[in-house]
Amino acid sequence: MSSTRPRSSAALGLLVAVVLLSAGAPAFACPYCFSQAQGPLVDAARLGMWLLLAVTLGLQGAFVFFFLYLRRRAAKAAGQALDEEWSGLQREWDRKGRLV
């Protein structure tokens, strides 16, 4: 019974710390971020955010297309290997079913 007591009090303390830290987050914002500021600085920050988002999504898309390309090439190579094996087997046997 005493072994579960420290765990529950530690979890409760962690929960209280998280709630207290998250409750005061808006007070730490600067006047430009906290209010509805407009201007070239805010426009540049927005443009930079969109640029970074586009680069990130473009890179992730490139990874997806690369892995799809590899999957397509692997399927094609497997089909070619099967065709080569089948043609090799057909050459070994004649029409009457005898090994040549």
Gaussian input, Z-matrix of N, CA and C with variables (Angstrom, degrees):
# hf/3-21g

backbone

0 1
 N
 C     1     B1
 C     2     B2     1     A1
 N     3     B3     2     A2     1     D1
 C     4     B4     3     A3     2     D2
 C     5     B5     4     A4     3     D3
 N     6     B6     5     A5     4     D4
 C     7     B7     6     A6     5     D5
 C     8     B8     7     A7     6     D6
 N     9     B9     8     A8     7     D7
 C    10    B10     9     A9     8     D8
 C    11    B11    10    A10     9     D9
 N    12    B12    11    A11    10    D10
 C    13    B13    12    A12    11    D11
 C    14    B14    13    A13    12    D12
 N    15    B15    14    A14    13    D13
 C    16    B16    15    A15    14    D14
 C    17    B17    16    A16    15    D15
 N    18    B18    17    A17    16    D16
 C    19    B19    18    A18    17    D17
 C    20    B20    19    A19    18    D18
 N    21    B21    20    A20    19    D19
 C    22    B22    21    A21    20    D20
 C    23    B23    22    A22    21    D21
 N    24    B24    23    A23    22    D22
 C    25    B25    24    A24    23    D23
 C    26    B26    25    A25    24    D24
 N    27    B27    26    A26    25    D25
 C    28    B28    27    A27    26    D26
 C    29    B29    28    A28    27    D27
 N    30    B30    29    A29    28    D28
 C    31    B31    30    A30    29    D29
 C    32    B32    31    A31    30    D30
 N    33    B33    32    A32    31    D31
 C    34    B34    33    A33    32    D32
 C    35    B35    34    A34    33    D33
 N    36    B36    35    A35    34    D34
 C    37    B37    36    A36    35    D35
 C    38    B38    37    A37    36    D36
 N    39    B39    38    A38    37    D37
 C    40    B40    39    A39    38    D38
 C    41    B41    40    A40    39    D39
 N    42    B42    41    A41    40    D40
 C    43    B43    42    A42    41    D41
 C    44    B44    43    A43    42    D42
 N    45    B45    44    A44    43    D43
 C    46    B46    45    A45    44    D44
 C    47    B47    46    A46    45    D45
 N    48    B48    47    A47    46    D46
 C    49    B49    48    A48    47    D47
 C    50    B50    49    A49    48    D48
 N    51    B51    50    A50    49    D49
 C    52    B52    51    A51    50    D50
 C    53    B53    52    A52    51    D51
 N    54    B54    53    A53    52    D52
 C    55    B55    54    A54    53    D53
 C    56    B56    55    A55    54    D54
 N    57    B57    56    A56    55    D55
 C    58    B58    57    A57    56    D56
 C    59    B59    58    A58    57    D57
 N    60    B60    59    A59    58    D58
 C    61    B61    60    A60    59    D59
 C    62    B62    61    A61    60    D60
 N    63    B63    62    A62    61    D61
 C    64    B64    63    A63    62    D62
 C    65    B65    64    A64    63    D63
 N    66    B66    65    A65    64    D64
 C    67    B67    66    A66    65    D65
 C    68    B68    67    A67    66    D66
 N    69    B69    68    A68    67    D67
 C    70    B70    69    A69    68    D68
 C    71    B71    70    A70    69    D69
 N    72    B72    71    A71    70    D70
 C    73    B73    72    A72    71    D71
 C    74    B74    73    A73    72    D72
 N    75    B75    74    A74    73    D73
 C    76    B76    75    A75    74    D74
 C    77    B77    76    A76    75    D75
 N    78    B78    77    A77    76    D76
 C    79    B79    78    A78    77    D77
 C    80    B80    79    A79    78    D78
 N    81    B81    80    A80    79    D79
 C    82    B82    81    A81    80    D80
 C    83    B83    82    A82    81    D81
 N    84    B84    83    A83    82    D82
 C    85    B85    84    A84    83    D83
 C    86    B86    85    A85    84    D84
 N    87    B87    86    A86    85    D85
 C    88    B88    87    A87    86    D86
 C    89    B89    88    A88    87    D87
 N    90    B90    89    A89    88    D88
 C    91    B91    90    A90    89    D89
 C    92    B92    91    A91    90    D90
 N    93    B93    92    A92    91    D91
 C    94    B94    93    A93    92    D92
 C    95    B95    94    A94    93    D93
 N    96    B96    95    A95    94    D94
 C    97    B97    96    A96    95    D95
 C    98    B98    97    A97    96    D96
 N    99    B99    98    A98    97    D97
 C   100   B100    99    A99    98    D98
 C   101   B101   100   A100    99    D99
 N   102   B102   101   A101   100   D100
 C   103   B103   102   A102   101   D101
 C   104   B104   103   A103   102   D102
 N   105   B105   104   A104   103   D103
 C   106   B106   105   A105   104   D104
 C   107   B107   106   A106   105   D105
 N   108   B108   107   A107   106   D106
 C   109   B109   108   A108   107   D107
 C   110   B110   109   A109   108   D108
 N   111   B111   110   A110   109   D109
 C   112   B112   111   A111   110   D110
 C   113   B113   112   A112   111   D111
 N   114   B114   113   A113   112   D112
 C   115   B115   114   A114   113   D113
 C   116   B116   115   A115   114   D114
 N   117   B117   116   A116   115   D115
 C   118   B118   117   A117   116   D116
 C   119   B119   118   A118   117   D117
 N   120   B120   119   A119   118   D118
 C   121   B121   120   A120   119   D119
 C   122   B122   121   A121   120   D120
 N   123   B123   122   A122   121   D121
 C   124   B124   123   A123   122   D122
 C   125   B125   124   A124   123   D123
 N   126   B126   125   A125   124   D124
 C   127   B127   126   A126   125   D125
 C   128   B128   127   A127   126   D126
 N   129   B129   128   A128   127   D127
 C   130   B130   129   A129   128   D128
 C   131   B131   130   A130   129   D129
 N   132   B132   131   A131   130   D130
 C   133   B133   132   A132   131   D131
 C   134   B134   133   A133   132   D132
 N   135   B135   134   A134   133   D133
 C   136   B136   135   A135   134   D134
 C   137   B137   136   A136   135   D135
 N   138   B138   137   A137   136   D136
 C   139   B139   138   A138   137   D137
 C   140   B140   139   A139   138   D138
 N   141   B141   140   A140   139   D139
 C   142   B142   141   A141   140   D140
 C   143   B143   142   A142   141   D141
 N   144   B144   143   A143   142   D142
 C   145   B145   144   A144   143   D143
 C   146   B146   145   A145   144   D144
 N   147   B147   146   A146   145   D145
 C   148   B148   147   A147   146   D146
 C   149   B149   148   A148   147   D147
 N   150   B150   149   A149   148   D148
 C   151   B151   150   A150   149   D149
 C   152   B152   151   A151   150   D150
 N   153   B153   152   A152   151   D151
 C   154   B154   153   A153   152   D152
 C   155   B155   154   A154   153   D153
 N   156   B156   155   A155   154   D154
 C   157   B157   156   A156   155   D155
 C   158   B158   157   A157   156   D156
 N   159   B159   158   A158   157   D157
 C   160   B160   159   A159   158   D158
 C   161   B161   160   A160   159   D159
 N   162   B162   161   A161   160   D160
 C   163   B163   162   A162   161   D161
 C   164   B164   163   A163   162   D162
 N   165   B165   164   A164   163   D163
 C   166   B166   165   A165   164   D164
 C   167   B167   166   A166   165   D165
 N   168   B168   167   A167   166   D166
 C   169   B169   168   A168   167   D167
 C   170   B170   169   A169   168   D168
 N   171   B171   170   A170   169   D169
 C   172   B172   171   A171   170   D170
 C   173   B173   172   A172   171   D171
 N   174   B174   173   A173   172   D172
 C   175   B175   174   A174   173   D173
 C   176   B176   175   A175   174   D174
 N   177   B177   176   A176   175   D175
 C   178   B178   177   A177   176   D176
 C   179   B179   178   A178   177   D177
 N   180   B180   179   A179   178   D178
 C   181   B181   180   A180   179   D179
 C   182   B182   181   A181   180   D180
 N   183   B183   182   A182   181   D181
 C   184   B184   183   A183   182   D182
 C   185   B185   184   A184   183   D183
 N   186   B186   185   A185   184   D184
 C   187   B187   186   A186   185   D185
 C   188   B188   187   A187   186   D186
 N   189   B189   188   A188   187   D187
 C   190   B190   189   A189   188   D188
 C   191   B191   190   A190   189   D189
 N   192   B192   191   A191   190   D190
 C   193   B193   192   A192   191   D191
 C   194   B194   193   A193   192   D192
 N   195   B195   194   A194   193   D193
 C   196   B196   195   A195   194   D194
 C   197   B197   196   A196   195   D195
 N   198   B198   197   A197   196   D196
 C   199   B199   198   A198   197   D197
 C   200   B200   199   A199   198   D198
 N   201   B201   200   A200   199   D199
 C   202   B202   201   A201   200   D200
 C   203   B203   202   A202   201   D201
 N   204   B204   203   A203   202   D202
 C   205   B205   204   A204   203   D203
 C   206   B206   205   A205   204   D204
 N   207   B207   206   A206   205   D205
 C   208   B208   207   A207   206   D206
 C   209   B209   208   A208   207   D207
 N   210   B210   209   A209   208   D208
 C   211   B211   210   A210   209   D209
 C   212   B212   211   A211   210   D210
 N   213   B213   212   A212   211   D211
 C   214   B214   213   A213   212   D212
 C   215   B215   214   A214   213   D213
 N   216   B216   215   A215   214   D214
 C   217   B217   216   A216   215   D215
 C   218   B218   217   A217   216   D216
 N   219   B219   218   A218   217   D217
 C   220   B220   219   A219   218   D218
 C   221   B221   220   A220   219   D219
 N   222   B222   221   A221   220   D220
 C   223   B223   222   A222   221   D221
 C   224   B224   223   A223   222   D222
 N   225   B225   224   A224   223   D223
 C   226   B226   225   A225   224   D224
 C   227   B227   226   A226   225   D225
 N   228   B228   227   A227   226   D226
 C   229   B229   228   A228   227   D227
 C   230   B230   229   A229   228   D228
 N   231   B231   230   A230   229   D229
 C   232   B232   231   A231   230   D230
 C   233   B233   232   A232   231   D231
 N   234   B234   233   A233   232   D232
 C   235   B235   234   A234   233   D233
 C   236   B236   235   A235   234   D234
 N   237   B237   236   A236   235   D235
 C   238   B238   237   A237   236   D236
 C   239   B239   238   A238   237   D237
 N   240   B240   239   A239   238   D238
 C   241   B241   240   A240   239   D239
 C   242   B242   241   A241   240   D240
 N   243   B243   242   A242   241   D241
 C   244   B244   243   A243   242   D242
 C   245   B245   244   A244   243   D243
 N   246   B246   245   A245   244   D244
 C   247   B247   246   A246   245   D245
 C   248   B248   247   A247   246   D246
 N   249   B249   248   A248   247   D247
 C   250   B250   249   A249   248   D248
 C   251   B251   250   A250   249   D249
 N   252   B252   251   A251   250   D250
 C   253   B253   252   A252   251   D251
 C   254   B254   253   A253   252   D252
 N   255   B255   254   A254   253   D253
 C   256   B256   255   A255   254   D254
 C   257   B257   256   A256   255   D255
 N   258   B258   257   A257   256   D256
 C   259   B259   258   A258   257   D257
 C   260   B260   259   A259   258   D258
 N   261   B261   260   A260   259   D259
 C   262   B262   261   A261   260   D260
 C   263   B263   262   A262   261   D261
 N   264   B264   263   A263   262   D262
 C   265   B265   264   A264   263   D263
 C   266   B266   265   A265   264   D264
 N   267   B267   266   A266   265   D265
 C   268   B268   267   A267   266   D266
 C   269   B269   268   A268   267   D267
 N   270   B270   269   A269   268   D268
 C   271   B271   270   A270   269   D269
 C   272   B272   271   A271   270   D270
 N   273   B273   272   A272   271   D271
 C   274   B274   273   A273   272   D272
 C   275   B275   274   A274   273   D273
 N   276   B276   275   A275   274   D274
 C   277   B277   276   A276   275   D275
 C   278   B278   277   A277   276   D276
 N   279   B279   278   A278   277   D277
 C   280   B280   279   A279   278   D278
 C   281   B281   280   A280   279   D279
 N   282   B282   281   A281   280   D280
 C   283   B283   282   A282   281   D281
 C   284   B284   283   A283   282   D282
 N   285   B285   284   A284   283   D283
 C   286   B286   285   A285   284   D284
 C   287   B287   286   A286   285   D285
 N   288   B288   287   A287   286   D286
 C   289   B289   288   A288   287   D287
 C   290   B290   289   A289   288   D288
 N   291   B291   290   A290   289   D289
 C   292   B292   291   A291   290   D290
 C   293   B293   292   A292   291   D291
 N   294   B294   293   A293   292   D292
 C   295   B295   294   A294   293   D293
 C   296   B296   295   A295   294   D294
 N   297   B297   296   A296   295   D295
 C   298   B298   297   A297   296   D296
 C   299   B299   298   A298   297   D297

   B1=1.4406
   B2=1.5263
   B3=1.3157
   B4=1.4591
   B5=1.5284
   B6=1.3516
   B7=1.4596
   B8=1.5281
   B9=1.3244
   B10=1.4648
   B11=1.5201
   B12=1.2966
   B13=1.4560
   B14=1.5348
   B15=1.3358
   B16=1.4668
   B17=1.5249
   B18=1.3061
   B19=1.4697
   B20=1.5134
   B21=1.3124
   B22=1.4571
   B23=1.5221
   B24=1.3265
   B25=1.4644
   B26=1.5336
   B27=1.3203
   B28=1.4685
   B29=1.5241
   B30=1.3201
   B31=1.4681
   B32=1.5172
   B33=1.3302
   B34=1.4584
   B35=1.5304
   B36=1.3261
   B37=1.4584
   B38=1.5200
   B39=1.3265
   B40=1.4579
   B41=1.5259
   B42=1.3239
   B43=1.4606
   B44=1.5185
   B45=1.3182
   B46=1.4662
   B47=1.5253
   B48=1.3297
   B49=1.4648
   B50=1.5209
   B51=1.3297
   B52=1.4644
   B53=1.5183
   B54=1.3209
   B55=1.4688
   B56=1.5197
   B57=1.3253
   B58=1.4629
   B59=1.5243
   B60=1.3282
   B61=1.4538
   B62=1.5209
   B63=1.3082
   B64=1.4656
   B65=1.5202
   B66=1.3079
   B67=1.4601
   B68=1.5224
   B69=1.3181
   B70=1.4569
   B71=1.5148
   B72=1.3259
   B73=1.4558
   B74=1.5280
   B75=1.3396
   B76=1.4674
   B77=1.5249
   B78=1.3149
   B79=1.4551
   B80=1.5238
   B81=1.3253
   B82=1.4520
   B83=1.5277
   B84=1.3116
   B85=1.4607
   B86=1.5216
   B87=1.3170
   B88=1.4658
   B89=1.5307
   B90=1.3325
   B91=1.4656
   B92=1.5308
   B93=1.3371
   B94=1.4635
   B95=1.5198
   B96=1.3422
   B97=1.4639
   B98=1.5191
   B99=1.3132
   B100=1.4601
   B101=1.5191
   B102=1.3271
   B103=1.4604
   B104=1.5238
   B105=1.2993
   B106=1.4596
   B107=1.5299
   B108=1.3010
   B109=1.4609
   B110=1.5275
   B111=1.2981
   B112=1.4569
   B113=1.5211
   B114=1.2972
   B115=1.4463
   B116=1.5082
   B117=1.3096
   B118=1.4615
   B119=1.5321
   B120=1.3304
   B121=1.4566
   B122=1.5214
   B123=1.3123
   B124=1.4642
   B125=1.5267
   B126=1.3188
   B127=1.4695
   B128=1.5274
   B129=1.3191
   B130=1.4651
   B131=1.5300
   B132=1.3255
   B133=1.4635
   B134=1.5276
   B135=1.3082
   B136=1.4710
   B137=1.5286
   B138=1.3134
   B139=1.4611
   B140=1.5272
   B141=1.3212
   B142=1.4647
   B143=1.5098
   B144=1.3276
   B145=1.4634
   B146=1.5272
   B147=1.3209
   B148=1.4679
   B149=1.5334
   B150=1.3251
   B151=1.4575
   B152=1.5286
   B153=1.3205
   B154=1.4690
   B155=1.5246
   B156=1.3148
   B157=1.4631
   B158=1.5257
   B159=1.3340
   B160=1.4667
   B161=1.5337
   B162=1.3288
   B163=1.4618
   B164=1.5273
   B165=1.3304
   B166=1.4636
   B167=1.5258
   B168=1.3165
   B169=1.4660
   B170=1.5311
   B171=1.3126
   B172=1.4606
   B173=1.5207
   B174=1.3168
   B175=1.4603
   B176=1.5285
   B177=1.3162
   B178=1.4629
   B179=1.5311
   B180=1.3186
   B181=1.4599
   B182=1.5195
   B183=1.3274
   B184=1.4609
   B185=1.5222
   B186=1.3215
   B187=1.4628
   B188=1.5245
   B189=1.3248
   B190=1.4689
   B191=1.5233
   B192=1.3180
   B193=1.4610
   B194=1.5264
   B195=1.3440
   B196=1.4559
   B197=1.5296
   B198=1.3255
   B199=1.4616
   B200=1.5307
   B201=1.3270
   B202=1.4650
   B203=1.5308
   B204=1.3307
   B205=1.4564
   B206=1.5298
   B207=1.3413
   B208=1.4642
   B209=1.5265
   B210=1.3201
   B211=1.4686
   B212=1.5257
   B213=1.3384
   B214=1.4634
   B215=1.5195
   B216=1.3454
   B217=1.4699
   B218=1.5233
   B219=1.3372
   B220=1.4635
   B221=1.5241
   B222=1.3416
   B223=1.4705
   B224=1.5294
   B225=1.3385
   B226=1.4611
   B227=1.5260
   B228=1.3285
   B229=1.4653
   B230=1.5301
   B231=1.3282
   B232=1.4667
   B233=1.5262
   B234=1.3344
   B235=1.4640
   B236=1.5192
   B237=1.3353
   B238=1.4549
   B239=1.5211
   B240=1.3123
   B241=1.4670
   B242=1.5192
   B243=1.3224
   B244=1.4675
   B245=1.5257
   B246=1.3250
   B247=1.4684
   B248=1.5300
   B249=1.3232
   B250=1.4616
   B251=1.5281
   B252=1.3257
   B253=1.4581
   B254=1.5236
   B255=1.3229
   B256=1.4636
   B257=1.5281
   B258=1.3279
   B259=1.4671
   B260=1.5285
   B261=1.3227
   B262=1.4628
   B263=1.5196
   B264=1.3141
   B265=1.4726
   B266=1.5230
   B267=1.3195
   B268=1.4541
   B269=1.5249
   B270=1.3196
   B271=1.4651
   B272=1.5241
   B273=1.3208
   B274=1.4586
   B275=1.5247
   B276=1.2877
   B277=1.4651
   B278=1.5236
   B279=1.3084
   B280=1.4637
   B281=1.5252
   B282=1.3340
   B283=1.4547
   B284=1.5162
   B285=1.3018
   B286=1.4590
   B287=1.5167
   B288=1.3440
   B289=1.4435
   B290=1.4994
   B291=1.3290
   B292=1.4676
   B293=1.5166
   B294=1.2902
   B295=1.4648
   B296=1.5229
   B297=1.2998
   B298=1.4600
   B299=1.4979
   A1=111.13
   A2=117.15
   A3=119.52
   A4=111.84
   A5=118.73
   A6=119.93
   A7=111.95
   A8=118.45
   A9=120.13
   A10=111.53
   A11=119.45
   A12=123.16
   A13=112.79
   A14=119.77
   A15=118.68
   A16=112.97
   A17=116.91
   A18=118.88
   A19=110.73
   A20=117.92
   A21=120.04
   A22=110.83
   A23=118.66
   A24=119.81
   A25=110.09
   A26=118.16
   A27=120.59
   A28=110.40
   A29=117.03
   A30=120.41
   A31=110.33
   A32=117.17
   A33=120.54
   A34=110.09
   A35=117.37
   A36=120.67
   A37=112.04
   A38=116.79
   A39=121.05
   A40=110.95
   A41=116.81
   A42=120.99
   A43=110.96
   A44=117.63
   A45=121.46
   A46=110.09
   A47=118.29
   A48=121.38
   A49=111.36
   A50=117.62
   A51=121.05
   A52=110.85
   A53=117.40
   A54=120.76
   A55=110.55
   A56=117.47
   A57=120.23
   A58=112.25
   A59=117.25
   A60=119.60
   A61=112.62
   A62=117.25
   A63=119.33
   A64=112.08
   A65=118.49
   A66=120.83
   A67=111.42
   A68=119.13
   A69=121.44
   A70=114.08
   A71=119.65
   A72=122.12
   A73=113.83
   A74=122.35
   A75=119.76
   A76=113.77
   A77=119.20
   A78=121.74
   A79=111.53
   A80=118.27
   A81=121.70
   A82=113.15
   A83=118.36
   A84=121.11
   A85=110.59
   A86=115.71
   A87=119.59
   A88=109.03
   A89=118.60
   A90=120.37
   A91=113.16
   A92=117.45
   A93=119.20
   A94=111.58
   A95=116.41
   A96=119.68
   A97=111.55
   A98=116.82
   A99=120.86
   A100=111.61
   A101=117.38
   A102=120.38
   A103=109.77
   A104=115.25
   A105=121.47
   A106=109.29
   A107=117.23
   A108=121.98
   A109=109.92
   A110=115.79
   A111=122.72
   A112=107.70
   A113=116.53
   A114=119.37
   A115=110.85
   A116=116.70
   A117=120.43
   A118=112.89
   A119=117.93
   A120=120.44
   A121=111.17
   A122=116.72
   A123=121.01
   A124=110.07
   A125=117.01
   A126=120.18
   A127=111.20
   A128=116.95
   A129=120.67
   A130=110.87
   A131=116.89
   A132=119.95
   A133=110.56
   A134=117.02
   A135=120.59
   A136=110.91
   A137=116.66
   A138=120.62
   A139=110.79
   A140=116.53
   A141=120.18
   A142=112.19
   A143=116.97
   A144=120.96
   A145=110.61
   A146=117.62
   A147=120.74
   A148=110.73
   A149=116.52
   A150=120.17
   A151=110.95
   A152=116.82
   A153=120.26
   A154=111.40
   A155=116.77
   A156=120.24
   A157=110.94
   A158=116.85
   A159=120.37
   A160=111.10
   A161=117.15
   A162=120.18
   A163=110.31
   A164=116.75
   A165=120.90
   A166=111.22
   A167=116.99
   A168=119.74
   A169=111.44
   A170=117.31
   A171=120.24
   A172=112.04
   A173=116.49
   A174=120.33
   A175=111.33
   A176=116.85
   A177=119.75
   A178=110.97
   A179=116.70
   A180=120.23
   A181=111.64
   A182=116.66
   A183=120.00
   A184=110.99
   A185=117.85
   A186=120.77
   A187=110.78
   A188=117.33
   A189=120.64
   A190=109.89
   A191=117.61
   A192=119.97
   A193=112.01
   A194=117.42
   A195=120.49
   A196=110.59
   A197=117.59
   A198=119.69
   A199=111.58
   A200=118.00
   A201=120.08
   A202=110.34
   A203=116.91
   A204=121.39
   A205=110.70
   A206=116.28
   A207=119.28
   A208=111.57
   A209=117.26
   A210=120.27
   A211=110.72
   A212=116.40
   A213=120.77
   A214=111.36
   A215=116.43
   A216=120.22
   A217=111.87
   A218=118.02
   A219=121.41
   A220=110.34
   A221=117.09
   A222=119.94
   A223=110.00
   A224=116.70
   A225=120.18
   A226=110.95
   A227=117.61
   A228=121.44
   A229=111.03
   A230=116.77
   A231=119.50
   A232=110.62
   A233=116.29
   A234=120.08
   A235=111.77
   A236=117.58
   A237=120.71
   A238=111.38
   A239=116.87
   A240=119.98
   A241=110.65
   A242=116.99
   A243=120.71
   A244=110.11
   A245=117.51
   A246=120.60
   A247=111.36
   A248=117.27
   A249=120.43
   A250=111.31
   A251=116.44
   A252=119.42
   A253=111.05
   A254=116.45
   A255=120.73
   A256=110.79
   A257=118.07
   A258=120.02
   A259=110.42
   A260=117.55
   A261=120.27
   A262=111.47
   A263=116.76
   A264=120.18
   A265=111.30
   A266=116.85
   A267=119.99
   A268=111.26
   A269=118.45
   A270=120.71
   A271=111.29
   A272=117.45
   A273=120.00
   A274=112.80
   A275=118.09
   A276=121.71
   A277=109.47
   A278=117.32
   A279=119.17
   A280=109.19
   A281=115.41
   A282=120.23
   A283=113.97
   A284=118.45
   A285=120.77
   A286=112.32
   A287=117.46
   A288=120.46
   A289=114.29
   A290=117.21
   A291=120.90
   A292=109.50
   A293=114.15
   A294=120.48
   A295=109.08
   A296=118.14
   A297=122.34
   A298=110.59
   D1=-36.71
   D2=-177.76
   D3=-74.76
   D4=-19.68
   D5=-179.38
   D6=-74.40
   D7=-25.40
   D8=178.18
   D9=-85.09
   D10=-18.85
   D11=-178.21
   D12=-64.25
   D13=-47.81
   D14=178.70
   D15=-64.93
   D16=-33.98
   D17=179.58
   D18=-65.59
   D19=-44.26
   D20=-177.30
   D21=-69.42
   D22=-35.81
   D23=178.63
   D24=-72.10
   D25=-34.80
   D26=176.41
   D27=-67.41
   D28=-40.48
   D29=178.45
   D30=-66.55
   D31=-38.83
   D32=178.52
   D33=-66.41
   D34=-41.67
   D35=177.78
   D36=-63.16
   D37=-40.00
   D38=177.79
   D39=-65.32
   D40=-40.56
   D41=178.26
   D42=-63.50
   D43=-43.99
   D44=179.18
   D45=-63.67
   D46=-41.58
   D47=179.01
   D48=-62.93
   D49=-42.09
   D50=179.31
   D51=-64.94
   D52=-41.58
   D53=179.86
   D54=-65.47
   D55=-43.14
   D56=-179.99
   D57=-66.31
   D58=-39.04
   D59=179.43
   D60=-70.95
   D61=-35.13
   D62=-179.17
   D63=-79.21
   D64=-22.35
   D65=-178.87
   D66=-72.91
   D67=-29.92
   D68=-176.20
   D69=-96.52
   D70=10.47
   D71=-174.94
   D72=-62.65
   D73=-41.81
   D74=-178.84
   D75=-64.67
   D76=-23.14
   D77=-178.81
   D78=-69.96
   D79=-20.52
   D80=-177.95
   D81=-88.67
   D82=-1.33
   D83=-176.65
   D84=-76.17
   D85=144.57
   D86=177.69
   D87=-75.74
   D88=164.23
   D89=-177.94
   D90=-60.69
   D91=-32.48
   D92=179.72
   D93=-70.67
   D94=-38.17
   D95=-178.92
   D96=-80.18
   D97=-33.24
   D98=-174.70
   D99=-76.36
   D100=-37.94
   D101=-179.11
   D102=-95.55
   D103=179.94
   D104=179.93
   D105=-91.75
   D106=66.10
   D107=-178.06
   D108=-75.21
   D109=143.77
   D110=176.46
   D111=-126.15
   D112=153.49
   D113=178.14
   D114=149.42
   D115=-179.54
   D116=-176.53
   D117=-66.97
   D118=-30.79
   D119=179.11
   D120=-66.37
   D121=-43.42
   D122=179.44
   D123=-69.34
   D124=-39.54
   D125=178.12
   D126=-63.38
   D127=-40.47
   D128=178.72
   D129=-66.68
   D130=-38.20
   D131=177.90
   D132=-64.99
   D133=-40.90
   D134=177.58
   D135=-64.33
   D136=-43.91
   D137=179.08
   D138=-62.86
   D139=-41.94
   D140=177.29
   D141=-62.90
   D142=-39.19
   D143=178.00
   D144=-63.60
   D145=-43.42
   D146=179.75
   D147=-66.94
   D148=-37.27
   D149=178.68
   D150=-64.55
   D151=-46.62
   D152=178.75
   D153=-63.89
   D154=-37.70
   D155=177.11
   D156=-65.08
   D157=-40.93
   D158=179.09
   D159=-65.55
   D160=-40.79
   D161=179.12
   D162=-64.44
   D163=-43.91
   D164=-179.72
   D165=-63.08
   D166=-47.53
   D167=179.98
   D168=-66.89
   D169=-36.22
   D170=177.02
   D171=-63.55
   D172=-41.49
   D173=178.60
   D174=-66.89
   D175=-41.39
   D176=177.18
   D177=-64.43
   D178=-39.33
   D179=176.91
   D180=-64.19
   D181=-37.82
   D182=177.82
   D183=-63.96
   D184=-39.89
   D185=176.62
   D186=-62.55
   D187=-43.27
   D188=179.82
   D189=-61.81
   D190=-47.83
   D191=-179.27
   D192=-65.27
   D193=-35.03
   D194=178.10
   D195=-64.53
   D196=-44.18
   D197=-179.85
   D198=-69.79
   D199=-33.05
   D200=174.02
   D201=-66.04
   D202=-39.16
   D203=176.63
   D204=-62.08
   D205=-44.39
   D206=178.37
   D207=-63.38
   D208=-38.77
   D209=178.78
   D210=-64.52
   D211=-41.47
   D212=178.17
   D213=-63.65
   D214=-43.20
   D215=178.55
   D216=-64.79
   D217=-37.77
   D218=179.58
   D219=-66.68
   D220=-40.27
   D221=178.34
   D222=-65.50
   D223=-40.44
   D224=179.26
   D225=-65.70
   D226=-41.67
   D227=179.22
   D228=-65.74
   D229=-37.86
   D230=178.24
   D231=-65.60
   D232=-39.13
   D233=177.93
   D234=-66.30
   D235=-39.40
   D236=178.29
   D237=-67.11
   D238=-38.52
   D239=178.28
   D240=-64.99
   D241=-38.67
   D242=178.20
   D243=-66.59
   D244=-41.00
   D245=178.19
   D246=-63.94
   D247=-42.11
   D248=179.04
   D249=-64.99
   D250=-40.25
   D251=178.83
   D252=-65.84
   D253=-41.75
   D254=-179.45
   D255=-65.87
   D256=-42.63
   D257=179.48
   D258=-67.02
   D259=-34.30
   D260=176.15
   D261=-65.11
   D262=-39.16
   D263=177.97
   D264=-67.95
   D265=-37.21
   D266=179.72
   D267=-67.16
   D268=-33.38
   D269=179.12
   D270=-71.46
   D271=-28.59
   D272=-176.97
   D273=-74.38
   D274=-24.36
   D275=-176.89
   D276=-110.72
   D277=138.79
   D278=175.97
   D279=-87.65
   D280=-174.49
   D281=-175.77
   D282=-67.10
   D283=-25.41
   D284=-178.48
   D285=-90.21
   D286=4.02
   D287=177.11
   D288=87.79
   D289=14.69
   D290=179.25
   D291=-98.33
   D292=148.61
   D293=178.20
   D294=-74.50
   D295=128.96
   D296=-177.96
   D297=-89.06

